[in-house]
């Protein structure tokens, strides 16, 4: 019996197999993004009830998770600036915009709402050629601009993140994100 399963497939896999995996005590790392909120809640409940660990993240690379942290800091410090998210992927990528881009925009919007600013963050998606993955946060003011970006040159970045996540989730119970894996709270 495996200790864990790493899922890069589609939401159908976990939707159809979460109970079976939980029955056998198999922890899960999933980098799938197209779950409905009710499905995410079900996964969380199954994890807690069956005492397995689940990591759900739209992107498991270390670089993107650092980008998220830097974006959070920039949003707190630059609330008067305009934010936009740009992302590029290969032409075979199924979702557009990517789950990662949506998470980046949601992080910015959450911080803005906490400061009584209800601006929506535009997302621009490009699907072309063999681009593995590129995400950029564009932060523009009246007189200057800041860019925070991450680009994957190899799918090895995803494999390394998946391996780190699998090591983290071993022996844990409940629902986690990559911020837990990279211990963002301590930062």
C-alpha positions in Angstrom: 0.0 0.0 0.0 1.4 3.4 -0.9 1.8 6.1 1.8 0.8 8.9 -0.6 -0.5 9.7 -4.0 0.5 12.7 -6.2 -2.2 13.9 -8.5 -1.7 16.1 -11.6 -4.7 14.7 -13.5 -8.1 16.2 -13.3 -10.7 16.9 -10.6 -12.6 13.8 -11.8 -9.9 11.5 -10.4 -10.1 12.7 -6.8 -13.8 13.3 -7.0 -14.2 9.6 -7.9 -11.5 8.1 -5.7 -11.2 10.2 -2.5 -13.2 7.8 -0.4 -11.2 4.8 -1.6 -7.9 6.6 -1.0 -9.1 7.6 2.5 -10.3 4.1 3.3 -6.7 2.8 2.7 -5.1 5.8 4.6 -3.3 7.2 1.5 -2.3 10.8 1.8 -2.8 13.0 -1.2 -0.9 15.8 -2.9 -3.1 17.4 -5.7 -2.1 20.2 -8.0 -5.5 20.1 -9.7 -7.4 23.4 -9.7 -10.9 23.0 -11.1 -12.7 21.9 -8.0 -16.0 23.6 -7.0 -16.2 25.0 -3.4 -18.5 22.1 -2.4 -16.1 19.5 -3.7 -13.2 21.2 -1.8 -15.3 21.1 1.4 -16.1 17.4 0.8 -12.3 16.6 0.3 -11.6 18.5 3.6 -14.3 16.6 5.5 -13.1 13.2 4.1 -9.6 14.0 5.1 -10.6 15.0 8.6 -13.0 12.1 9.2 -10.6 9.5 7.8 -7.5 11.0 9.3 -5.5 11.4 6.1 -3.5 14.4 4.9 -4.3 16.3 1.8 -2.4 19.1 0.1 -4.4 21.1 -2.4 -2.5 23.7 -4.4 -2.8 25.2 -7.9 1.0 25.3 -8.1 3.5 23.3 -6.1 6.7 25.0 -7.3 8.7 26.7 -4.7 9.2 29.8 -6.9 5.4 30.4 -7.4 4.9 30.1 -3.6 7.6 32.7 -3.0 5.9 34.9 -5.7 2.7 34.6 -3.7 4.5 35.7 -0.5 6.2 38.7 -2.3 2.9 39.7 -3.8 1.2 39.7 -0.4 3.9 41.9 0.9 3.7 44.3 -2.1 -0.1 44.5 -1.8 0.1 45.5 1.8 2.7 48.2 1.0 1.3 49.4 -2.3 -2.4 49.6 -1.8 -2.8 52.7 -4.0 -1.2 51.0 -7.0 -3.0 49.0 -9.8 -2.5 45.3 -9.9 -2.7 42.9 -12.8 -1.8 39.3 -13.2 -0.3 37.9 -16.4 0.2 34.2 -17.1 1.5 32.2 -20.0 1.3 28.5 -20.7 1.6 25.9 -23.5 -1.3 25.8 -26.0 -2.5 22.4 -24.6 -3.2 23.7 -21.1 -6.9 23.1 -20.3 -7.7 25.9 -18.0 -7.5 29.6 -18.8 -6.8 31.5 -16.7 -4.7 29.1 -14.7 -5.6 28.2 -11.1 -2.3 29.7 -10.1 -3.2 33.1 -11.7 -6.7 33.0 -10.0 -5.0 32.3 -6.6 -2.6 35.2 -7.1 -5.5 37.6 -8.0 -7.6 36.3 -5.1 -4.7 36.9 -2.6 -4.4 40.5 -3.8 -8.2 41.0 -3.8 -8.5 39.6 -0.2 -5.9 42.1 1.0 -7.5 45.0 -0.8 -11.0 44.1 0.6 -9.5 44.1 4.1 -8.4 47.7 3.4 -12.0 48.6 2.2 -10.9 48.6 -1.5 -13.0 46.3 -3.6 -11.1 46.3 -6.8 -11.1 43.3 -9.1 -7.6 42.2 -10.3 -7.6 41.6 -14.1 -6.0 38.4 -15.3 -4.4 38.1 -18.8 -3.8 34.6 -20.1 -1.7 33.5 -23.1 -1.7 29.9 -24.5 1.1 29.4 -27.0 3.7 26.9 -28.0 5.5 24.9 -25.4 5.6 27.5 -22.6 5.8 25.5 -19.4 4.6 28.2 -17.1 5.1 31.9 -16.4 3.3 34.1 -13.9 3.8 37.8 -13.4 2.2 40.4 -11.1 2.3 43.8 -12.6 2.0 46.6 -10.0 1.7 50.1 -11.5 1.5 53.5 -9.9 1.4 56.9 -11.4 5.2 57.3 -11.4 6.7 53.8 -11.2 6.1 50.1 -11.7 7.1 46.9 -10.0 7.0 43.4 -11.5 7.1 40.1 -9.6 7.5 37.1 -11.8 8.2 33.4 -11.9 9.0 31.2 -14.9 9.3 27.4 -14.9 12.1 26.3 -17.3 11.5 22.6 -16.6 8.8 20.4 -15.2 11.4 19.2 -12.7 10.3 22.3 -10.6 6.9 20.7 -10.3 8.4 17.3 -9.4 10.6 18.8 -6.7 7.6 20.6 -5.2 5.5 17.4 -5.3 8.3 15.5 -3.6 8.6 18.1 -0.9 4.8 18.2 -0.4 4.7 14.4 -0.2 7.4 14.4 2.5 5.5 17.1 4.4 2.1 15.4 4.4 3.5 12.1 5.6 2.0 11.5 9.0 -0.3 14.5 9.0 -4.0 14.7 9.0 -6.3 17.4 7.5 -6.2 19.8 4.6 -3.1 21.9 3.8 -1.6 24.2 1.2 1.8 24.7 -0.2 2.2 27.7 2.2 2.3 25.1 5.0 4.9 23.0 3.1 7.2 26.0 2.6 6.4 27.2 6.2 5.3 30.7 5.1 3.8 31.5 8.5 7.3 31.6 10.0 8.4 34.2 7.4 
